């Protein structure tokens, strides 16, 4: 558990550093290169910095251990933070769309050619960031880290749109000076769409939606190797932050003692947590198998 937490935290620190450096690079290049699309892109990256800081806070808070007031831990804070990250994305999209509409109506110079080089590098870096952070989010089961990954993908899309728009403005000549502004406006629509892609799984986590059929099957197969386990009748999985809570019905012989059934349940819990470190807790209800009726009182 501690390993997953530290991996998520380290990934977020890297994300924050990358967003700060790229926001500065975009802003400077946009101002001196006469590109409103790059300036809008810099604004989006600036909001990414605040979003990543929120993700860092969410990961640290959601991995706090259970206490008297939070017996199931603090994991549900993570999807709540994801909702806030989605809010930042929507704010970014709104700012970019507004600035683009204003700039479309404002005559301005054609962007400098070197802005294309900067944008090309940014698109590559941001896509690499997306793949790296997305991979870490899958490894740690972090919803908010996945949202942060999509921030990088949104940034890559915004930069790609700016690249296309500036290319049109430069090479098509007079009359196409505001092509990069139209590109930024189009990119804001992509950002809104990505916000929905981030919001949906976070909502599922809050609502404890059934999404883990493959994981449940792995739990069933692992349970079969525990001595005394006849079958698993029911198995429910709830995600809380980086970890999972499991509720299952364990079927054992009906003629064994309560003490023996209790011991089998503990063996099963230990086996599952050993095999799947991402499992925070397992609540087991023991049921007798119909072929082995309980002994008479």
For each residue, the residues with C-beta under 8 A, 3 or more apart:
1: 4 5 63 242 243 277 278 280
2: 5 6
3: 6 7 277
4: 1 7 8 139 140 141 142 242 243 277 278
5: 1 2 8 9 59 63 140 242
6: 2 3 9 10
7: 3 4 10 11 136 139 140
8: 4 5 11 12 59 136 137 140 142 145 242
9: 5 6 12 13 56 59 60
10: 6 7 13 14
11: 7 8 14 15 132 133 136 137 145
12: 8 9 15 16 52 55 56 59 145 148
13: 9 10 16 17 56
14: 10 11 17 18
15: 11 12 18 19 52 55 129 133 148 151 152
16: 12 13 19 20 49 52 53 56
17: 13 14 20 21
18: 14 15 21 22 125 129 152
19: 15 16 22 23 45 46 48 49 52 151 155
20: 16 17 23 24 49
21: 17 18 24 25
22: 18 19 25 26 45 122 125 126 155
23: 19 20 26 27 42 45 46 48 49
24: 20 21 27 28 42
25: 21 22 28 29 118 122
26: 22 23 29 30 38 39 41 42 45 118 122 159
27: 23 24 30 31 38 39 42
28: 24 25 31 32
29: 25 26 32 33 35 38 114 115 118
30: 26 27 33 35 36 37 38 39 40 41 42 115
31: 27 28 39
32: 28 29 112
33: 29 30 38 111 112 114 115 118
34: 108 109 110 111 112
35: 29 30 38 39 111 112 115 162 166 180
36: 30 39 40 99 100 103 108 180 181 184
37: 30 40 41 100 111 161 162 165 166 180 181 183 184 187
38: 26 27 29 30 33 35 41 42 111 115 118 119 162 166 180
39: 26 27 30 31 35 36 42 43 99
40: 30 36 37 43 44 95 96 99 100 158 162 184
41: 26 30 37 38 44 45 96 122 155 158 159 162 184
42: 23 24 26 27 30 38 39 45 46
43: 39 40 46 47 92 95 96 99
44: 40 41 47 48 92 95 96 154 155 158 191
45: 19 22 23 26 41 42 48 49 155
46: 19 23 42 43 49 50
47: 43 44 50 51 88 89 91 92 95
48: 19 23 44 45 51 52 88 92 151 152 155
49: 16 19 20 23 45 46 52 53
50: 46 47 53 54 88
51: 47 48 54 55 84 85 88 89 147 148 151
52: 12 15 16 19 48 49 55 56 148 151
53: 16 49 50 56 57
54: 50 51 57 58 81 84 85 88 144
55: 12 15 51 52 58 59 81 85 144 145 147 148
56: 9 12 13 16 52 53 59 60
57: 53 54 60 61 81
58: 54 55 61 62 77 78 80 81 82 144
59: 5 8 9 12 55 56 62 63 78 142 144 145 241 242
60: 9 56 57 63 64
61: 57 58 64 74 77
62: 58 59 73 74 75 76 77 78 81 144 240 241 242
63: 1 5 59 60 74 75 241 242
64: 60 61 67 70 73 74
65: 73
66: 70 71 72 73 74
67: 64 70 71
68: 71
69:
70: 64 66 67 73 74
71: 66 67 68
72: 66 75 76 240 245 281
73: 62 64 65 66 70 240 241 243 280
74: 61 62 63 64 66 70 77 241
75: 62 63 72 78 239 240 241 242 243 280
76: 62 72 79 80 205 206 240 241
77: 58 61 62 74 80 81 241
78: 58 59 62 75 81 82 142 143 144 205 240 241 242
79: 76 82 83 143 144 202 203 205 206
80: 58 76 77 83 84 206
81: 54 55 57 58 62 77 78 84 85 144
82: 58 78 79 85 86 143 144 146 147 198 199 202
83: 79 80 86 87 199 202
84: 51 54 80 81 87 88
85: 51 54 55 81 82 88 89 144 147 148 151 198
86: 82 83 89 90 147 195 198 199 202
87: 83 84 90 91
88: 47 48 50 51 54 84 85 91 92 151
89: 47 51 85 86 92 93 151 154 191 192 194 195 198
90: 86 87 93 94 191 192 195
91: 47 87 88 94 95
92: 43 44 47 48 88 89 95 96 154 188 191
93: 89 90 96 97 188 189 191 192 195
94: 90 91 97 98 188
95: 40 43 44 47 91 92 98 99
96: 40 41 43 44 92 93 99 100 158 184 185 187 188 191
97: 93 94 100 101 185 188
98: 94 95 101 102
99: 36 39 40 43 95 96 102 103 184
100: 36 37 40 96 97 103 104 181 182 184 185 188
101: 97 98 104 105 185
102: 98 99 105 106
103: 36 99 100 106 108 178 181 184
104: 100 101 178 181 182 185
105: 101 102
106: 102 103
107: 177
108: 34 36 103 177 178
109: 34 177
110: 34 169 170 173 176 177
111: 33 34 35 37 38 115 166 169 170 180
112: 32 33 34 35 115
113: 116 117 170
114: 29 33 117 118
115: 29 30 33 35 38 111 112 118 119 166
116: 113 119 120 163 166 167 170
117: 113 114 120 121
118: 25 26 29 33 38 114 115 121 122
119: 38 115 116 122 123 159 160 162 163 166
120: 116 117 123 124 163
121: 117 118 124 125
122: 22 25 26 41 118 119 125 126 155 156 159
123: 119 120 126 127 156 159 160 163
124: 120 121 127 128
125: 18 22 121 122 128 129
126: 22 122 123 129 130 152 153 155 156 159
127: 123 124 130 131 152 153 156
128: 124 125 131 132
129: 15 18 125 126 132 133 149 152
130: 126 127 133 134 149 150 152 153 156
131: 127 128 134 135
132: 11 128 129 135 136
133: 11 15 129 130 136 137 145 148 149 152
134: 130 131 137 138 146 149 150
135: 131 132 138 139
136: 7 8 11 132 133 139 140 142 145
137: 8 11 133 134 140 141 142 143 145 146 148 149
138: 134 135 141 146
139: 4 7 135 136
140: 4 5 7 8 136 137 145 242
141: 4 137 138 239 242 243 244 278
142: 4 8 59 78 136 137 145 146 241 242
143: 78 79 82 137 146 147 201 202 205 239
144: 54 55 58 59 62 78 79 81 82 85 147 148 202
145: 8 11 12 55 59 133 136 137 140 142 148 149
146: 82 134 137 138 142 143 149 150 198 201
147: 51 55 82 85 86 143 144 150 151 198 202
148: 12 15 51 52 55 85 133 137 144 145 151 152
149: 129 130 133 134 137 145 146 152 153
150: 130 134 146 147 153 154 194 197 198
151: 15 19 48 51 52 85 88 89 147 148 154 155
152: 15 18 48 126 127 129 130 133 148 149 155 156
153: 126 127 130 149 150 156 157 194
154: 44 89 92 150 151 157 158 190 191 194
155: 19 22 41 44 45 48 122 126 151 152 158 159
156: 122 123 126 127 130 152 153 159 160
157: 153 154 160 161 187 190 191 194
158: 40 41 44 96 154 155 161 162 184 187 190 191
159: 26 41 119 122 123 126 155 156 162 163
160: 119 123 156 157 163 164 187
161: 37 157 158 164 165 183 184 186 187 190
162: 35 37 38 40 41 119 158 159 165 166 180 183 184 187
163: 116 119 120 123 159 160 166 167
164: 160 161 167 168 183
165: 37 161 162 168 169 179 180 181 182 183 184
166: 35 37 38 111 115 116 119 162 163 169 170 179 180 183
167: 116 163 164 170 171
168: 164 165 171 172 176 179 180 183
169: 110 111 165 166 172 176 177 178 179 180
170: 110 111 113 116 166 167
171: 167 168
172: 168 169 175 176 179
173: 110 176
174: 177
175: 172
176: 110 168 169 172 173 179
177: 107 108 109 110 169 174
178: 103 104 108 169 181 182
179: 165 166 168 169 172 176 182 183
180: 35 36 37 38 111 162 165 166 168 169 183 184
181: 36 37 100 103 104 165 178 184 185
182: 100 104 165 178 179 185 186
183: 37 161 162 164 165 166 168 179 180 186 187
184: 36 37 40 41 96 99 100 103 158 161 162 165 180 181 187 188
185: 96 97 100 101 104 181 182 188 189
186: 161 182 183 189 190
187: 37 96 157 158 160 161 162 183 184 190 191
188: 92 93 94 96 97 100 184 185 191 192
189: 93 185 186 192 193
190: 154 157 158 161 186 187 193 194
191: 44 89 90 92 93 96 154 157 158 187 188 194 195
192: 89 90 93 188 189 195 196
193: 189 190 196 197
194: 89 150 153 154 157 190 191 197 198
195: 86 89 90 93 191 192 198 199
196: 192 193 199 200
197: 150 193 194 200
198: 82 85 86 89 146 147 150 194 195 201 202
199: 82 83 86 195 196 202 203
200: 196 197 203 204
201: 143 146 198 204 205
202: 79 82 83 86 143 144 147 198 199 205 206
203: 79 199 200 206 207 209
204: 200 201 207 209 211
205: 76 78 79 143 201 202 208 209 239 240
206: 76 79 80 202 203
207: 203 204
208: 205 238 239
209: 203 204 205
210: 213 236 237
211: 204
212: 215 216 237 239 244
213: 210 216 217
214: 217 218
215: 212 218 219 237 244
216: 212 213 219 220 235 237
217: 213 214 220 221
218: 214 215 221 222 276
219: 215 216 222 223 232 235 237 246 248 272 276
220: 216 217 223 224 232 235
221: 217 218 224 225
222: 218 219 225 226 271 272 275 276
223: 219 220 226 229 232 248 250 268 271 272
224: 220 221 229
225: 221 222 271
226: 222 223 229 264 267 268 271
227: 264 267
228: 252 253 256 260 263 264 267
229: 223 224 226 232 250 251 252 264 268
230: 251 252 253 289
231: 251 289
232: 219 220 223 229 235 248 249 250 251
233: 248 249 250 251 287
234: 247 248 249
235: 216 219 220 232 246 247 248 249
236: 210 246 247 248
237: 210 212 215 216 219 244 245 246
238: 208 244 245 246 247
239: 75 141 143 205 208 212 243 244 245
240: 62 72 73 75 76 78 205 243 244 245 280
241: 59 62 63 73 74 75 76 77 78 142
242: 1 4 5 8 59 62 63 75 78 140 141 142 278
243: 1 4 73 75 141 239 240 278 279 280
244: 141 212 215 237 238 239 240 276 278 279 280
245: 72 237 238 239 240 279 280 281 282 283
246: 219 235 236 237 238 272 279 281 282 283
247: 234 235 236 238 282 283 285
248: 219 223 232 233 234 235 236 282 283 284 285
249: 232 233 234 235 284 285 286 287
250: 223 229 232 233 264 265 268 284 285 286 287
251: 229 230 231 232 233 287 288 289
252: 228 229 230 256 260 261 264 286 287 288 289
253: 228 230 256 288 289 292
254: 288 289 290 291 292 293 294 295
255: 292 293 294 295
256: 228 252 253 260 261 292
257: 260 261
258: 261 262
259: 262 263
260: 228 252 256 257 263 264
261: 252 256 257 258 264 265 286
262: 258 259 265 266 286
263: 228 259 260 266 267
264: 226 227 228 229 250 252 260 261 267 268 286
265: 250 261 262 268 269 284 286
266: 262 263 269 270
267: 226 227 228 263 264 270 271
268: 223 226 229 250 264 265 271 272 282 284
269: 265 266 272 273 282 284
270: 266 267 273 274
271: 222 223 225 226 267 268 274 275
272: 219 222 223 246 268 269 275 276 279 282
273: 269 270 276 277 279 282
274: 270 271 277
275: 222 271 272
276: 218 219 222 244 272 273 279
277: 1 3 4 273 274
278: 1 4 141 242 243 244
279: 243 244 245 246 272 273 276 282
280: 1 73 75 240 243 244 245
281: 72 245 246
282: 245 246 247 248 268 269 272 273 279
283: 245 246 247 248
284: 248 249 250 265 268 269
285: 247 248 249 250
286: 249 250 252 261 262 264 265
287: 233 249 250 251 252
288: 251 252 253 254 292 293 294
289: 230 231 251 252 253 254 292
290: 254 293
291: 254
292: 253 254 255 256 288 289
293: 254 255 288 290
294: 254 255 288
295: 254 255
296:
297:
